[in-house]
């Protein structure tokens, strides 16, 4: 993945820590994908179900300026039920590579083909 890419899809699966089985998240009221940048910034984005939520899968497609630093990033999902009960997915890592930029150019986002991470 390159800095300022647009359209990359990040997907997480909410798992039962004891059994490793996917958790049915179809009834959650909050769906989030949380990104940790190399510089320490935390970006929380609204996720959507990959299918119906019964498979525990949650996804987010990045938009302009979401991925604005080169380096090692982390991400994880978070869901919350109406009762207040919440779960986090295991953290995952991905690397973002820098682009060729001239000193006078502004760091403007550019589109890239969709990919699933």
SEGU-744849 format. One line per field, with one value per residue (C-alpha): residue number from 1; x, y, z. Coordinates in nm, 4 decimals, padded with zeros to 6 digits, always signed. Each point is the difference from the previous one (the first is absolute). Last residue first. Layout:
residues N
seq = c(NUM;...)
c1 = c(X;...)
c2 = c(Y;...)
c3 = c(Z;...)
//
This chain:
residues 117
seq = c(117;116;115;114;113;112;111;110;109;108;107;106;105;104;103;102;101;100;99;98;97;96;95;94;93;92;91;90;89;88;87;86;85;84;83;82;81;80;79;78;77;76;75;74;73;72;71;70;69;68;67;66;65;64;63;62;61;60;59;58;57;56;55;54;53;52;51;50;49;48;47;46;45;44;43;42;41;40;39;38;37;36;35;34;33;32;31;30;29;28;27;26;25;24;23;22;21;20;19;18;17;16;15;14;13;12;11;10;9;8;7;6;5;4;3;2;1)
c1 = c(-00.6053;-00.2478;+00.0974;-00.1745;+00.1934;+00.1763;-00.1099;+00.2348;+00.0176;+00.1790;+00.3190;+00.0834;+00.2795;+00.2952;+00.2340;-00.0782;-00.1813;+00.0781;-00.2339;+00.0585;-00.0837;-00.2668;+00.0551;-00.2783;-00.0674;-00.2936;-00.1491;-00.2318;-00.3646;-00.1477;-00.3211;-00.2601;-00.2918;-00.1878;-00.3424;-00.0703;+00.2930;+00.3418;+00.2448;+00.3690;+00.2253;+00.3757;+00.2703;+00.3752;+00.2342;+00.3721;+00.1456;-00.1081;-00.2561;-00.3293;-00.2194;-00.3448;+00.0738;-00.2527;-00.2187;+00.0735;-00.2571;-00.1050;-00.0996;-00.1622;-00.0268;-00.1447;-00.1674;-00.3489;+00.0802;-00.2165;+00.2742;+00.3132;-00.1838;+00.0845;+00.2625;+00.0005;+00.3541;+00.2165;+00.3397;+00.2689;+00.3123;+00.3201;+00.2427;-00.0006;-00.3805;-00.2461;-00.3265;-00.3305;-00.2750;-00.3366;-00.3483;-00.2417;-00.3565;+00.0791;-00.2760;+00.1722;+00.3215;-00.0103;+00.3432;+00.2437;+00.1517;+00.3458;-00.1338;+00.1243;+00.0585;-00.3312;+00.0817;-00.1072;+00.1282;+00.1717;-00.0042;+00.1898;-00.1011;+00.2395;-00.1938;+00.2321;+00.3796;+00.1463;+00.3270;+00.0460;-00.1185)
c2 = c(-00.6143;+00.0086;+00.1935;+00.2757;+00.1638;+00.3244;+00.3607;+00.2825;+00.2188;+00.3338;+00.0505;+00.3400;+00.0190;+00.2351;-00.2555;-00.2516;-00.3124;-00.3625;-00.1997;-00.1534;-00.3588;-00.1029;-00.3223;-00.1997;-00.1365;-00.1828;+00.0306;-00.2784;+00.1035;+00.2091;-00.0739;+00.2110;-00.0489;+00.3266;-00.1707;+00.1561;-00.2054;+00.1427;-00.1053;+00.0781;-00.0984;+00.0216;+00.1862;+00.0494;+00.2091;-00.0321;+00.2788;+00.2686;+00.2479;+00.1320;-00.3093;+00.1483;+00.3056;-00.0835;-00.3029;-00.3469;-00.2791;-00.1481;-00.3564;-00.2193;-00.3786;-00.1936;-00.2584;+00.0998;+00.3587;-00.0108;+00.0195;+00.2144;+00.1961;+00.3694;+00.1968;+00.3570;+00.1347;+00.0684;+00.1568;-00.0226;+00.2122;-00.1539;+00.1081;-00.3430;+00.0213;-00.2042;-00.0787;-00.0896;-00.1724;+00.0603;-00.1537;+00.1288;-00.1243;-00.3712;-00.2472;-00.1750;-00.0511;-00.3817;-00.0924;-00.2003;-00.3061;+00.0108;-00.2036;+00.1929;+00.3458;-00.0061;+00.1763;+00.3245;-00.0160;+00.2995;+00.1502;+00.2936;+00.1071;+00.2152;+00.2641;+00.2992;-00.0073;+00.3074;-00.1742;-00.3217;-00.3518)
c3 = c(+00.3321;-00.2876;-00.3100;-00.1911;-00.2825;+00.0828;+00.0116;+00.0837;+00.3076;-00.0231;+00.1943;-00.1392;-00.2491;+00.0531;+00.1584;-00.2764;+00.1046;-00.0800;+00.2198;+00.3431;+00.0883;+00.2504;+00.1932;+00.1603;+00.3465;+00.1569;+00.3458;+00.1211;-00.0109;+00.2783;+00.1903;+00.1783;+00.2405;+00.0458;-00.0017;-00.3422;-00.1379;-00.0795;-00.2713;-00.0403;-00.2880;-00.0164;-00.1851;+00.0144;-00.2146;-00.0782;-00.2119;-00.2448;+00.1266;-00.1386;-00.0146;+00.0659;-00.2175;-00.2730;+00.0749;+00.1362;-00.0355;+00.3353;+00.0847;+00.2675;+00.0041;+00.2948;-00.2279;+00.1194;-00.0977;-00.3116;-00.2649;+00.0356;+00.2668;+00.0056;+00.1892;+00.1224;+00.0336;+00.3053;-00.0693;+00.2688;-00.0552;+00.1352;-00.2717;-00.1676;-00.0202;+00.2059;-00.1793;+00.1676;-00.1993;+00.1615;+00.0162;+00.2651;+00.0596;-00.0165;-00.0934;-00.2942;+00.1984;+00.0078;+00.1396;-00.2151;+00.1652;+00.1583;+00.2913;+00.3032;-00.1520;-00.1897;-00.3241;-00.1713;-00.3548;-00.1551;-00.3499;-00.1450;-00.3506;-00.2046;-00.1934;+00.0219;+00.0252;+00.1719;+00.0987;-00.1946;+00.0795)
//
